[in-house]
């Protein structure tokens, strides 16, 4: 792991945003998988496994909420940085960023 990316994965707000995007997608994928596992546990009457799956889903939903808040905070920081550095955005850039 000698590459610069591995040494400094969060050297910018944008790289942190990219990580949060990957994490959010991973959370959604895990929730889909657990939802399928939950249906199997219900069908097979596995009460203890069902409770564990429901707890995991709850924790993933909580984590997803925190990730979404962090993504908004990173977006705010990116916009504040632009204000501080007097970076100007064109209308096309604003539209592309979804602001």
C-alpha positions in Angstrom: 0.0 0.0 0.0 2.5 2.6 -1.1 0.2 4.6 -3.3 -0.8 8.2 -2.2 -4.5 7.2 -2.2 -3.9 4.5 0.3 -1.8 6.7 2.5 -4.2 9.6 2.5 -7.7 8.4 1.6 -9.4 11.6 2.9 -7.1 14.3 1.7 -10.1 16.2 0.4 -13.7 16.8 1.1 -14.5 15.2 -2.3 -12.6 12.0 -1.4 -14.5 11.8 1.9 -17.8 12.3 0.0 -16.9 9.4 -2.3 -16.2 7.2 0.7 -19.6 8.1 2.2 -21.3 7.3 -1.1 -19.7 3.8 -1.2 -20.6 3.3 2.5 -24.2 4.3 1.9 -24.5 1.9 -1.0 -22.9 -0.9 1.1 -25.4 -0.2 3.9 -28.4 -0.4 1.5 -27.0 -3.7 0.0 -26.7 -5.2 3.5 -30.2 -4.1 4.4 -31.6 -5.8 1.2 -29.7 -9.0 2.1 -31.0 -8.9 5.7 -34.5 -8.3 4.5 -34.3 -11.5 2.5 -32.8 -13.4 5.5 -35.6 -12.0 7.7 -38.3 -13.4 5.4 -36.6 -16.8 5.6 -36.4 -16.6 9.4 -40.1 -15.8 9.6 -41.0 -18.6 7.2 -38.9 -21.1 9.2 -40.1 -19.8 12.6 -36.6 -19.0 13.9 -37.5 -16.4 16.6 -34.0 -15.8 17.9 -32.5 -15.4 14.5 -35.4 -13.1 13.5 -34.7 -10.8 16.5 -31.0 -10.7 15.7 -31.8 -9.8 12.1 -34.2 -7.1 13.1 -31.6 -5.6 15.5 -29.1 -5.6 12.7 -31.6 -3.9 10.4 -32.3 -1.3 13.0 -28.6 -0.6 13.5 -28.0 -0.3 9.8 -30.9 2.2 9.6 -29.3 4.2 12.4 -26.0 4.1 10.6 -27.6 5.1 7.3 -29.1 8.1 9.1 -25.7 9.2 10.4 -24.1 8.7 7.0 -26.8 10.9 5.3 -26.2 13.6 7.9 -22.4 13.3 7.3 -22.9 13.6 3.6 -24.9 16.8 4.1 -22.2 18.2 6.4 -19.5 17.4 3.9 -21.5 19.1 1.2 -21.9 22.1 3.4 -18.2 22.2 4.1 -17.5 22.0 0.4 -19.7 25.0 -0.3 -18.2 26.9 2.6 -14.7 26.2 1.3 -15.8 27.6 -2.1 -17.1 30.7 -0.4 -13.8 31.1 1.5 -11.7 30.6 -1.6 -14.0 32.8 -3.7 -14.6 30.0 -6.1 -17.4 30.8 -8.5 -19.6 28.2 -9.9 -21.2 28.3 -13.3 -24.9 27.6 -13.6 -24.0 24.2 -15.2 -21.8 23.3 -12.3 -24.5 24.1 -9.8 -27.1 22.0 -11.7 -24.6 19.1 -12.0 -23.9 19.2 -8.3 -27.6 19.1 -7.5 -27.5 22.1 -5.2 
